[in-house]
Amino acid sequence: MVKPLIGLKGSTATTGRMWPRVSSNRSLGAVVKGSDGKDLGQLNDFVIDSRDGRVVYGVVAGSGDKLYAVPFSSFTMQSDMEFHLSMTQDKVFSGPAFSRSDASRQSFAHDLYLYYGLQPTWE
């Protein structure tokens, strides 16, 4: 269950219902699993479109030093410390590796979305 940000408008503190937003620092380090149930690693970072504030993709730290970018629409939050993806571990680990310099390249994000069969949200 996602823990609410206490005191924010819309949180359980003011409405009795779950606030559907979670602080990024609570989610970084969360376990990420593929649709096959296999553990992919941990959520390492988010890349945000500075024009509209949307999360473009999440970065998963796999085994060793490898980083993988996955379109954020493919993530489903199970709890504040676990995400599931709509694709298998093999699909993610066969995809393009991520490096920090890729975060500022729109062409990387475009190719990433095409690899996963998604239409880039900014086009």
Order of alpha helices (4+ residues) and beta strands (2+ residues): alpha-alpha-beta-beta-beta-beta-beta-beta-alpha-alpha
